[in-house]
Amino acid sequence: MAKGDRKRALRGRAGRMQGGRGSGRASTGQVRLWGRHAVEAALKNPERKHHKLWATRDGIETLDGELPENFPIEYAEVADLARLVSRDAPHQGLVLECAPLEDLHLGDVLAAGPEGPLVILDQVTDPHNVGAILRSASAFGASAIITQDRHAPPESGVVAKSASGALETVPWIRVVNLARALDEVAEAGYWRIGMAGEADTTFAEALPAGPVALVMGAEGDGMRQNIAGHCDALAKLPISNAIESLNVSNAAAIALYAIATR
């Protein structure tokens, strides 16, 4: 099954401008996305229910492909669009309001079989980091990212802009209990590697030949003890002593590259 078809199978289960600045969660319960890559990917995603597109004429011309017939567009000036998004957000002349994506279930992803690594985030709350991790997950063929339903950012324009379109292509699964999810992942045949700077083993040494679940903790605090205890191995990236640690999104990108090229 092609990646796009697999994702769709999982997902299967004019007037006055309104709204103010924010992270991209509109007061109506809709999600507000901005920037060419995020908006273009959302428009191409058949699982997205679109509400309205605000755009400059130059912004419309940058889109790859034509909009559906009778698609609701309100043309606006750059300054008008700036009032719809978070302060100084690079909207690139495009702001799309749409419904949030439907929830996905871990069991559905696991039932589809291991096609790529899983990325499991323990209380990574910065939307820029989660978006960047989604982008790396897409680049290196990850099957999904998994977060708690709490202690993780909501789907938003900030996440989508940082993900550069990957929010629409990488399944994002939210679970109530991350430790229980790690047990399910192990039962499905994944080797769970927790990234920890204090580990004695390097990531290359811990990397198996089979399916991998990459577990990343929040910057500063790292993984919680209970989550580390549900990993099969703890590993570190062999970075120089000149720097204490890497940003969690940078570390995820390096680890995903290592998995893809082992």
C-alpha atoms as an extended CHARMM CRD file, in Angstrom:
* protein
*
       262  EXT
         1         1  MET       CA              0.0000000000        0.0000000000        0.0000000000  PROA      1               0.0000000000
         2         2  ALA       CA              1.3760000000        3.4210000000       -0.9500000000  PROA      2               0.0000000000
         3         3  LYS       CA              2.1470000000        5.8190000000        1.8850000000  PROA      3               0.0000000000
         4         4  GLY       CA             -0.6240000000        8.2380000000        0.9000000000  PROA      4               0.0000000000
         5         5  ASP       CA             -3.1840000000        5.4380000000        0.5990000000  PROA      5               0.0000000000
         6         6  ARG       CA             -2.1120000000        4.0110000000        3.9560000000  PROA      6               0.0000000000
         7         7  LYS       CA             -2.5180000000        7.3780000000        5.6150000000  PROA      7               0.0000000000
         8         8  ARG       CA             -5.9650000000        7.8880000000        4.1000000000  PROA      8               0.0000000000
         9         9  ALA       CA             -7.0010000000        4.4720000000        5.3390000000  PROA      9               0.0000000000
        10        10  LEU       CA             -5.9190000000        5.4330000000        8.8520000000  PROA      10              0.0000000000
        11        11  ARG       CA             -7.7110000000        8.7550000000        8.6800000000  PROA      11              0.0000000000
        12        12  GLY       CA            -10.8660000000        6.9740000000        7.5380000000  PROA      12              0.0000000000
        13        13  ARG       CA            -11.9030000000        5.9760000000       10.9260000000  PROA      13              0.0000000000
        14        14  ALA       CA            -17.0900000000       36.6500000000        1.5690000000  PROA      14              0.0000000000
        15        15  GLY       CA            -17.6060000000       39.2000000000        4.4080000000  PROA      15              0.0000000000
        16        16  ARG       CA            -15.7440000000       40.9850000000        7.1420000000  PROA      16              0.0000000000
        17        17  MET       CA            -12.5410000000       39.3320000000        8.3520000000  PROA      17              0.0000000000
        18        18  GLN       CA            -12.9580000000       37.8630000000       11.8060000000  PROA      18              0.0000000000
        19        19  GLY       CA            -10.5980000000       36.3470000000       14.3590000000  PROA      19              0.0000000000
        20        20  GLY       CA             -7.4660000000       37.6010000000       16.0450000000  PROA      20              0.0000000000
        21        21  ARG       CA             -3.8740000000       36.7100000000       16.6280000000  PROA      21              0.0000000000
        22        22  GLY       CA             -2.9310000000       33.3600000000       18.0630000000  PROA      22              0.0000000000
        23        23  SER       CA             -1.1010000000       30.0910000000       17.5700000000  PROA      23              0.0000000000
        24        24  GLY       CA             -3.4960000000       29.0580000000       14.8370000000  PROA      24              0.0000000000
        25        25  ARG       CA             -6.4560000000       27.7680000000       16.8550000000  PROA      25              0.0000000000
        26        26  ALA       CA             -9.4420000000       29.8400000000       15.7480000000  PROA      26              0.0000000000
        27        27  SER       CA            -12.1500000000       30.6360000000       18.2810000000  PROA      27              0.0000000000
        28        28  THR       CA            -14.6760000000       28.7040000000       16.1840000000  PROA      28              0.0000000000
        29        29  GLY       CA            -12.8890000000       25.3920000000       16.8570000000  PROA      29              0.0000000000
        30        30  GLN       CA            -11.2670000000       25.5140000000       13.4430000000  PROA      30              0.0000000000
        31        31  VAL       CA             -7.5170000000       25.4390000000       12.7920000000  PROA      31              0.0000000000
        32        32  ARG       CA             -5.8760000000       28.3640000000       11.0510000000  PROA      32              0.0000000000
        33        33  LEU       CA             -2.8620000000       27.5130000000        8.8880000000  PROA      33              0.0000000000
        34        34  TRP       CA             -0.4950000000       29.8960000000        7.1510000000  PROA      34              0.0000000000
        35        35  GLY       CA              2.4950000000       29.8760000000        4.8220000000  PROA      35              0.0000000000
        36        36  ARG       CA              2.7240000000       28.3740000000        1.3330000000  PROA      36              0.0000000000
        37        37  HSD       CA              3.8970000000       24.8510000000        2.2070000000  PROA      37              0.0000000000
        38        38  ALA       CA              1.4500000000       24.3610000000        5.0830000000  PROA      38              0.0000000000
        39        39  VAL       CA             -1.5300000000       25.7790000000        3.1840000000  PROA      39              0.0000000000
        40        40  GLU       CA             -0.7080000000       24.0130000000       -0.0700000000  PROA      40              0.0000000000
        41        41  ALA       CA             -0.3430000000       20.6340000000        1.6760000000  PROA      41              0.0000000000
        42        42  ALA       CA             -3.6360000000       21.1400000000        3.5270000000  PROA      42              0.0000000000
        43        43  LEU       CA             -5.4410000000       22.0410000000        0.3020000000  PROA      43              0.0000000000
        44        44  LYS       CA             -4.1320000000       18.8560000000       -1.3280000000  PROA      44              0.0000000000
        45        45  ASN       CA             -5.1010000000       16.6610000000        1.6350000000  PROA      45              0.0000000000
        46        46  PRO       CA             -8.4770000000       15.0160000000        0.8840000000  PROA      46              0.0000000000
        47        47  GLU       CA             -8.9480000000       14.3840000000        4.6090000000  PROA      47              0.0000000000
        48        48  ARG       CA             -9.0020000000       18.1200000000        5.3740000000  PROA      48              0.0000000000
        49        49  LYS       CA            -12.3390000000       19.9090000000        5.5580000000  PROA      49              0.0000000000
        50        50  HSD       CA            -11.6350000000       23.4450000000        4.4090000000  PROA      50              0.0000000000
        51        51  HSD       CA            -13.6170000000       26.4730000000        5.5020000000  PROA      51              0.0000000000
        52        52  LYS       CA            -12.0650000000       29.5580000000        3.9570000000  PROA      52              0.0000000000
        53        53  LEU       CA             -8.8750000000       30.8930000000        2.3940000000  PROA      53              0.0000000000
        54        54  TRP       CA             -7.7060000000       34.4530000000        2.8920000000  PROA      54              0.0000000000
        55        55  ALA       CA             -4.9880000000       35.3680000000        0.4070000000  PROA      55              0.0000000000
        56        56  THR       CA             -3.1480000000       38.0500000000       -1.4830000000  PROA      56              0.0000000000
        57        57  ARG       CA             -3.1670000000       37.6890000000       -5.2560000000  PROA      57              0.0000000000
        58        58  ASP       CA              0.5840000000       37.0660000000       -5.1960000000  PROA      58              0.0000000000
        59        59  GLY       CA              0.0420000000       34.3610000000       -2.5750000000  PROA      59              0.0000000000
        60        60  ILE       CA             -2.5160000000       32.5610000000       -4.7440000000  PROA      60              0.0000000000
        61        61  GLU       CA             -0.0780000000       32.5230000000       -7.6520000000  PROA      61              0.0000000000
        62        62  THR       CA              2.5300000000       30.6430000000       -5.5890000000  PROA      62              0.0000000000
        63        63  LEU       CA              0.2270000000       27.6500000000       -5.0250000000  PROA      63              0.0000000000
        64        64  ASP       CA              0.9850000000       24.4680000000       -6.9200000000  PROA      64              0.0000000000
        65        65  GLY       CA             -2.2150000000       23.4670000000       -8.6980000000  PROA      65              0.0000000000
        66        66  GLU       CA             -5.6160000000       25.0520000000       -9.0380000000  PROA      66              0.0000000000
        67        67  LEU       CA             -8.1190000000       25.4700000000       -6.2270000000  PROA      67              0.0000000000
        68        68  PRO       CA            -11.3760000000       23.5120000000       -6.4070000000  PROA      68              0.0000000000
        69        69  GLU       CA            -14.2340000000       25.2380000000       -8.2170000000  PROA      69              0.0000000000
        70        70  ASN       CA            -16.1880000000       27.6770000000       -6.0210000000  PROA      70              0.0000000000
        71        71  PHE       CA            -13.5970000000       27.4550000000       -3.2510000000  PROA      71              0.0000000000
        72        72  PRO       CA            -14.2680000000       30.2730000000       -0.7430000000  PROA      72              0.0000000000
        73        73  ILE       CA            -11.4800000000       32.8410000000       -1.1410000000  PROA      73              0.0000000000
        74        74  GLU       CA            -11.3120000000       36.3260000000        0.3030000000  PROA      74              0.0000000000
        75        75  TYR       CA             -8.5950000000       38.4680000000       -1.2140000000  PROA      75              0.0000000000
        76        76  ALA       CA             -6.8140000000       40.6700000000        1.2710000000  PROA      76              0.0000000000
        77        77  GLU       CA             -3.7730000000       42.8380000000        1.8040000000  PROA      77              0.0000000000
        78        78  VAL       CA             -0.6720000000       41.6560000000        3.6460000000  PROA      78              0.0000000000
        79        79  ALA       CA             -1.5060000000       43.8040000000        6.6830000000  PROA      79              0.0000000000
        80        80  ASP       CA             -5.0080000000       42.2960000000        6.8880000000  PROA      80              0.0000000000
        81        81  LEU       CA             -3.6140000000       38.7630000000        6.9180000000  PROA      81              0.0000000000
        82        82  ALA       CA             -1.1710000000       39.6940000000        9.6630000000  PROA      82              0.0000000000
        83        83  ARG       CA             -4.1520000000       40.3170000000       11.9620000000  PROA      83              0.0000000000
        84        84  LEU       CA             -5.3390000000       36.7240000000       11.4850000000  PROA      84              0.0000000000
        85        85  VAL       CA             -2.1600000000       34.9770000000       12.6100000000  PROA      85              0.0000000000
        86        86  SER       CA              0.3190000000       35.0970000000       15.4630000000  PROA      86              0.0000000000
        87        87  ARG       CA              2.5120000000       38.1660000000       15.6440000000  PROA      87              0.0000000000
        88        88  ASP       CA              5.2300000000       38.3040000000       12.9730000000  PROA      88              0.0000000000
        89        89  ALA       CA              4.1460000000       34.9110000000       11.5540000000  PROA      89              0.0000000000
        90        90  PRO       CA              5.4740000000       34.4750000000        7.9840000000  PROA      90              0.0000000000
        91        91  HSD       CA              2.0940000000       33.9030000000        6.3350000000  PROA      91              0.0000000000
        92        92  GLN       CA              3.4520000000       34.4530000000        2.7810000000  PROA      92              0.0000000000
        93        93  GLY       CA              0.1170000000       35.8460000000        1.6480000000  PROA      93              0.0000000000
        94        94  LEU       CA             -1.9180000000       32.7380000000        2.5630000000  PROA      94              0.0000000000
        95        95  VAL       CA             -4.1190000000       31.9670000000        5.5930000000  PROA      95              0.0000000000
        96        96  LEU       CA             -6.4040000000       28.9200000000        5.5260000000  PROA      96              0.0000000000
        97        97  GLU       CA             -9.1040000000       28.1220000000        8.0650000000  PROA      97              0.0000000000
        98        98  CYS       CA            -10.0540000000       24.4450000000        8.2110000000  PROA      98              0.0000000000
        99        99  ALA       CA            -11.2690000000       21.7010000000       10.5210000000  PROA      99              0.0000000000
       100       100  PRO       CA             -8.7580000000       19.7780000000       12.6470000000  PROA      100             0.0000000000
       101       101  LEU       CA             -7.7130000000       16.4050000000       11.2770000000  PROA      101             0.0000000000
       102       102  GLU       CA             -9.6190000000       13.4070000000       12.5730000000  PROA      102             0.0000000000
       103       103  ASP       CA             -8.1120000000       11.4640000000       15.4590000000  PROA      103             0.0000000000
       104       104  LEU       CA             -5.9870000000        8.4190000000       14.6770000000  PROA      104             0.0000000000
       105       105  HSD       CA             -5.5750000000        5.3240000000       16.8060000000  PROA      105             0.0000000000
       106       106  LEU       CA             -2.3170000000        3.6060000000       17.6980000000  PROA      106             0.0000000000
       107       107  GLY       CA             -3.8010000000        0.1750000000       17.0680000000  PROA      107             0.0000000000
       108       108  ASP       CA             -4.5620000000        1.0770000000       13.4510000000  PROA      108             0.0000000000
       109       109  VAL       CA             -0.9620000000        2.1050000000       12.7790000000  PROA      109             0.0000000000
       110       110  LEU       CA              0.4410000000       -0.9860000000       14.5000000000  PROA      110             0.0000000000
       111       111  ALA       CA             -1.9970000000       -3.2620000000       12.6450000000  PROA      111             0.0000000000
       112       112  ALA       CA             -0.6910000000       -1.9220000000        9.3390000000  PROA      112             0.0000000000
       113       113  GLY       CA              2.7100000000       -3.4270000000       10.1660000000  PROA      113             0.0000000000
       114       114  PRO       CA              6.0820000000       -1.7330000000       10.7180000000  PROA      114             0.0000000000
       115       115  GLU       CA              6.9630000000        0.2210000000        7.5700000000  PROA      115             0.0000000000
       116       116  GLY       CA              9.1560000000        2.8320000000        9.2040000000  PROA      116             0.0000000000
       117       117  PRO       CA             10.2780000000        4.0130000000       12.6450000000  PROA      117             0.0000000000
       118       118  LEU       CA              7.9040000000        5.4560000000       15.2030000000  PROA      118             0.0000000000
       119       119  VAL       CA              8.7800000000        8.7060000000       16.9820000000  PROA      119             0.0000000000
       120       120  ILE       CA              7.4440000000        8.8880000000       20.5400000000  PROA      120             0.0000000000
       121       121  LEU       CA              7.6060000000       12.2670000000       22.2940000000  PROA      121             0.0000000000
       122       122  ASP       CA              7.4460000000       12.4800000000       26.0800000000  PROA      122             0.0000000000
       123       123  GLN       CA              6.1290000000       15.9180000000       27.0820000000  PROA      123             0.0000000000
       124       124  VAL       CA              7.7150000000       17.8020000000       24.1790000000  PROA      124             0.0000000000
       125       125  THR       CA              5.4640000000       20.8570000000       24.3460000000  PROA      125             0.0000000000
       126       126  ASP       CA              7.0820000000       23.4270000000       22.0360000000  PROA      126             0.0000000000
       127       127  PRO       CA              5.0120000000       23.5460000000       18.8100000000  PROA      127             0.0000000000
       128       128  HSD       CA              8.0580000000       24.5910000000       16.7760000000  PROA      128             0.0000000000
       129       129  ASN       CA              9.9140000000       21.4580000000       17.9200000000  PROA      129             0.0000000000
       130       130  VAL       CA              6.9650000000       19.1540000000       17.2460000000  PROA      130             0.0000000000
       131       131  GLY       CA              6.5360000000       20.6820000000       13.7960000000  PROA      131             0.0000000000
       132       132  ALA       CA             10.2330000000       20.2810000000       13.0000000000  PROA      132             0.0000000000
       133       133  ILE       CA             10.1110000000       16.6510000000       14.1740000000  PROA      133             0.0000000000
       134       134  LEU       CA              7.1090000000       16.0170000000       11.9100000000  PROA      134             0.0000000000
       135       135  ARG       CA              9.1290000000       17.4290000000        9.0210000000  PROA      135             0.0000000000
       136       136  SER       CA             12.0810000000       15.1060000000        9.7540000000  PROA      136             0.0000000000
       137       137  ALA       CA              9.6980000000       12.1820000000       10.2510000000  PROA      137             0.0000000000
       138       138  SER       CA              8.3350000000       12.7820000000        6.7740000000  PROA      138             0.0000000000
       139       139  ALA       CA             11.7940000000       13.1770000000        5.2600000000  PROA      139             0.0000000000
       140       140  PHE       CA             13.0960000000        9.8940000000        6.7000000000  PROA      140             0.0000000000
       141       141  GLY       CA             10.0110000000        7.7240000000        6.2940000000  PROA      141             0.0000000000
       142       142  ALA       CA              8.6750000000        7.4720000000        9.8420000000  PROA      142             0.0000000000
       143       143  SER       CA              5.3180000000        5.7240000000       10.1460000000  PROA      143             0.0000000000
       144       144  ALA       CA              3.9200000000        8.0820000000       12.7980000000  PROA      144             0.0000000000
       145       145  ILE       CA              4.6850000000       10.3080000000       15.7420000000  PROA      145             0.0000000000
       146       146  ILE       CA              3.0490000000        9.5610000000       19.0900000000  PROA      146             0.0000000000
       147       147  THR       CA              2.4040000000       12.0290000000       21.9050000000  PROA      147             0.0000000000
       148       148  GLN       CA              0.2180000000       12.1990000000       24.9910000000  PROA      148             0.0000000000
       149       149  ASP       CA             -3.1070000000       13.9360000000       24.5640000000  PROA      149             0.0000000000
       150       150  ARG       CA             -1.8960000000       16.2330000000       27.3550000000  PROA      150             0.0000000000
       151       151  HSD       CA              1.5760000000       17.7770000000       27.6450000000  PROA      151             0.0000000000
       152       152  ALA       CA              1.7950000000       18.1710000000       23.8720000000  PROA      152             0.0000000000
       153       153  PRO       CA              0.8150000000       21.1180000000       21.6800000000  PROA      153             0.0000000000
       154       154  PRO       CA             -2.4940000000       21.0880000000       19.8180000000  PROA      154             0.0000000000
       155       155  GLU       CA             -2.6780000000       20.9940000000       16.0610000000  PROA      155             0.0000000000
       156       156  SER       CA             -2.0770000000       24.6110000000       15.0780000000  PROA      156             0.0000000000
       157       157  GLY       CA             -0.6910000000       27.0200000000       12.5380000000  PROA      157             0.0000000000
       158       158  VAL       CA              2.6430000000       27.1650000000       14.3690000000  PROA      158             0.0000000000
       159       159  VAL       CA              3.0190000000       23.3720000000       14.2230000000  PROA      159             0.0000000000
       160       160  ALA       CA              1.9460000000       23.2750000000       10.5730000000  PROA      160             0.0000000000
       161       161  LYS       CA              4.3170000000       26.0700000000        9.5010000000  PROA      161             0.0000000000
       162       162  SER       CA              7.2670000000       24.4010000000       11.2720000000  PROA      162             0.0000000000
       163       163  ALA       CA              6.2950000000       21.0520000000        9.7200000000  PROA      163             0.0000000000
       164       164  SER       CA              6.3470000000       22.5840000000        6.2280000000  PROA      164             0.0000000000
       165       165  GLY       CA              3.5150000000       20.3830000000        4.9750000000  PROA      165             0.0000000000
       166       166  ALA       CA              4.3480000000       17.2330000000        6.9690000000  PROA      166             0.0000000000
       167       167  LEU       CA              1.3790000000       17.7330000000        9.3160000000  PROA      167             0.0000000000
       168       168  GLU       CA             -0.7480000000       16.5110000000        6.4090000000  PROA      168             0.0000000000
       169       169  THR       CA              1.3600000000       13.4460000000        5.5780000000  PROA      169             0.0000000000
       170       170  VAL       CA              2.6840000000       12.0020000000        8.8500000000  PROA      170             0.0000000000
       171       171  PRO       CA              0.0900000000       10.3950000000       11.1500000000  PROA      171             0.0000000000
       172       172  TRP       CA              0.0740000000       12.0850000000       14.5660000000  PROA      172             0.0000000000
       173       173  ILE       CA             -1.3490000000        9.8320000000       17.2730000000  PROA      173             0.0000000000
       174       174  ARG       CA             -2.3450000000       11.0980000000       20.7000000000  PROA      174             0.0000000000
       175       175  VAL       CA             -2.6390000000        8.6130000000       23.5470000000  PROA      175             0.0000000000
       176       176  VAL       CA             -3.8200000000        8.9090000000       27.1370000000  PROA      176             0.0000000000
       177       177  ASN       CA             -1.0700000000        6.7700000000       28.6620000000  PROA      177             0.0000000000
       178       178  LEU       CA              2.3580000000        6.8980000000       27.0240000000  PROA      178             0.0000000000
       179       179  ALA       CA              3.7770000000        4.0000000000       29.0590000000  PROA      179             0.0000000000
       180       180  ARG       CA              0.9130000000        1.7550000000       27.9630000000  PROA      180             0.0000000000
       181       181  ALA       CA              1.4740000000        2.8500000000       24.3720000000  PROA      181             0.0000000000
       182       182  LEU       CA              5.1340000000        1.8240000000       24.6740000000  PROA      182             0.0000000000
       183       183  ASP       CA              4.0000000000       -1.6260000000       25.8110000000  PROA      183             0.0000000000
       184       184  GLU       CA              1.7690000000       -1.9280000000       22.7350000000  PROA      184             0.0000000000
       185       185  VAL       CA              4.6160000000       -0.8050000000       20.5070000000  PROA      185             0.0000000000
       186       186  ALA       CA              6.8890000000       -3.4980000000       21.9700000000  PROA      186             0.0000000000
       187       187  GLU       CA              4.2210000000       -6.1550000000       21.4500000000  PROA      187             0.0000000000
       188       188  ALA       CA              4.0550000000       -5.0970000000       17.7940000000  PROA      188             0.0000000000
       189       189  GLY       CA              7.7730000000       -5.8820000000       17.3880000000  PROA      189             0.0000000000
       190       190  TYR       CA              9.4420000000       -2.4840000000       17.7740000000  PROA      190             0.0000000000
       191       191  TRP       CA             12.7280000000       -2.0550000000       19.6830000000  PROA      191             0.0000000000
       192       192  ARG       CA             12.2880000000        0.9980000000       21.9070000000  PROA      192             0.0000000000
       193       193  ILE       CA             15.3440000000        3.2510000000       22.1220000000  PROA      193             0.0000000000
       194       194  GLY       CA             15.1670000000        6.1640000000       24.5430000000  PROA      194             0.0000000000
       195       195  MET       CA             17.4680000000        9.0840000000       23.8230000000  PROA      195             0.0000000000
       196       196  ALA       CA             19.3260000000       10.1190000000       26.9860000000  PROA      196             0.0000000000
       197       197  GLY       CA             22.4850000000       12.1940000000       27.1930000000  PROA      197             0.0000000000
       198       198  GLU       CA             23.6400000000       10.3160000000       30.3060000000  PROA      198             0.0000000000
       199       199  ALA       CA             23.4980000000        6.8930000000       28.6060000000  PROA      199             0.0000000000
       200       200  ASP       CA             26.7070000000        4.8750000000       28.1860000000  PROA      200             0.0000000000
       201       201  THR       CA             25.6990000000        3.3780000000       24.8340000000  PROA      201             0.0000000000
       202       202  THR       CA             25.7910000000        5.3530000000       21.6170000000  PROA      202             0.0000000000
       203       203  PHE       CA             22.7860000000        5.3460000000       19.3120000000  PROA      203             0.0000000000
       204       204  ALA       CA             24.7040000000        3.4430000000       16.6310000000  PROA      204             0.0000000000
       205       205  GLU       CA             25.5540000000        0.7040000000       19.1430000000  PROA      205             0.0000000000
       206       206  ALA       CA             21.9460000000        0.4130000000       20.3200000000  PROA      206             0.0000000000
       207       207  LEU       CA             20.4130000000        0.3880000000       16.8520000000  PROA      207             0.0000000000
       208       208  PRO       CA             18.9690000000       -3.0180000000       15.8940000000  PROA      208             0.0000000000
       209       209  ALA       CA             18.2750000000       -4.4240000000       12.4420000000  PROA      209             0.0000000000
       210       210  GLY       CA             14.5130000000       -4.5000000000       12.9610000000  PROA      210             0.0000000000
       211       211  PRO       CA             11.7700000000       -1.9010000000       13.5710000000  PROA      211             0.0000000000
       212       212  VAL       CA             12.6620000000        0.9780000000       15.8860000000  PROA      212             0.0000000000
       213       213  ALA       CA             10.5760000000        3.2020000000       18.1490000000  PROA      213             0.0000000000
       214       214  LEU       CA             12.5640000000        6.3530000000       18.8940000000  PROA      214             0.0000000000
       215       215  VAL       CA             11.6590000000        7.8620000000       22.2750000000  PROA      215             0.0000000000
       216       216  MET       CA             12.5310000000       11.5130000000       22.8960000000  PROA      216             0.0000000000
       217       217  GLY       CA             12.0900000000       13.5120000000       26.0950000000  PROA      217             0.0000000000
       218       218  ALA       CA             11.5300000000       17.2010000000       26.6210000000  PROA      218             0.0000000000
       219       219  GLU       CA             14.4630000000       19.5820000000       26.4970000000  PROA      219             0.0000000000
       220       220  GLY       CA             15.9710000000       20.1400000000       29.9100000000  PROA      220             0.0000000000
       221       221  ASP       CA             14.1000000000       17.4530000000       31.8530000000  PROA      221             0.0000000000
       222       222  GLY       CA             14.5090000000       14.6770000000       29.2900000000  PROA      222             0.0000000000
       223       223  MET       CA             12.4060000000       11.5270000000       29.5100000000  PROA      223             0.0000000000
       224       224  ARG       CA             10.4940000000       10.8460000000       32.6790000000  PROA      224             0.0000000000
       225       225  GLN       CA             11.8160000000        7.9210000000       34.7130000000  PROA      225             0.0000000000
       226       226  ASN       CA              8.7370000000        5.7840000000       34.0620000000  PROA      226             0.0000000000
       227       227  ILE       CA              9.0420000000        6.2990000000       30.3010000000  PROA      227             0.0000000000
       228       228  ALA       CA             12.7740000000        5.5050000000       30.3370000000  PROA      228             0.0000000000
       229       229  GLY       CA             11.9040000000        2.3200000000       32.2250000000  PROA      229             0.0000000000
       230       230  HSD       CA              9.6540000000        1.2490000000       29.3450000000  PROA      230             0.0000000000
       231       231  CYS       CA             12.5110000000        1.4620000000       26.8290000000  PROA      231             0.0000000000
       232       232  ASP       CA             14.5630000000       -1.5490000000       25.7200000000  PROA      232             0.0000000000
       233       233  ALA       CA             17.7280000000        0.5590000000       25.5800000000  PROA      233             0.0000000000
       234       234  LEU       CA             18.9240000000        4.0640000000       26.3810000000  PROA      234             0.0000000000
       235       235  ALA       CA             21.3440000000        5.6910000000       23.9850000000  PROA      235             0.0000000000
       236       236  LYS       CA             23.0870000000        8.9830000000       23.3040000000  PROA      236             0.0000000000
       237       237  LEU       CA             24.3840000000       10.8180000000       20.2780000000  PROA      237             0.0000000000
       238       238  PRO       CA             28.1980000000       11.1550000000       20.3820000000  PROA      238             0.0000000000
       239       239  ILE       CA             28.3780000000       14.9540000000       20.4190000000  PROA      239             0.0000000000
       240       240  SER       CA             31.3890000000       17.0680000000       21.3170000000  PROA      240             0.0000000000
       241       241  ASN       CA             32.0340000000       18.2480000000       24.8640000000  PROA      241             0.0000000000
       242       242  ALA       CA             31.9220000000       21.7780000000       23.4830000000  PROA      242             0.0000000000
       243       243  ILE       CA             28.1230000000       21.7190000000       23.7390000000  PROA      243             0.0000000000
       244       244  GLU       CA             25.9380000000       20.2490000000       26.4600000000  PROA      244             0.0000000000
       245       245  SER       CA             23.0810000000       18.9650000000       24.3150000000  PROA      245             0.0000000000
       246       246  LEU       CA             21.1840000000       19.2740000000       21.0580000000  PROA      246             0.0000000000
       247       247  ASN       CA             17.7460000000       20.7090000000       20.4880000000  PROA      247             0.0000000000
       248       248  VAL       CA             15.2360000000       17.8260000000       20.5970000000  PROA      248             0.0000000000
       249       249  SER       CA             14.2030000000       18.3570000000       16.9830000000  PROA      249             0.0000000000
       250       250  ASN       CA             17.8320000000       18.3180000000       15.8180000000  PROA      250             0.0000000000
       251       251  ALA       CA             18.5120000000       15.1420000000       17.8030000000  PROA      251             0.0000000000
       252       252  ALA       CA             15.4060000000       13.5030000000       16.3050000000  PROA      252             0.0000000000
       253       253  ALA       CA             16.5320000000       14.3800000000       12.7800000000  PROA      253             0.0000000000
       254       254  ILE       CA             19.9950000000       12.8840000000       13.3400000000  PROA      254             0.0000000000
       255       255  ALA       CA             18.5730000000        9.7040000000       14.8810000000  PROA      255             0.0000000000
       256       256  LEU       CA             16.0260000000        9.2800000000       12.0730000000  PROA      256             0.0000000000
       257       257  TYR       CA             18.7930000000        9.7400000000        9.4960000000  PROA      257             0.0000000000
       258       258  ALA       CA             20.8470000000        7.0660000000       11.2780000000  PROA      258             0.0000000000
       259       259  ILE       CA             17.8940000000        4.6590000000       11.1940000000  PROA      259             0.0000000000
       260       260  ALA       CA             17.2810000000        5.3480000000        7.5030000000  PROA      260             0.0000000000
       261       261  THR       CA             20.9270000000        4.7580000000        6.5350000000  PROA      261             0.0000000000
       262       262  ARG       CA             21.9140000000        1.8710000000        8.8200000000  PROA      262             0.0000000000
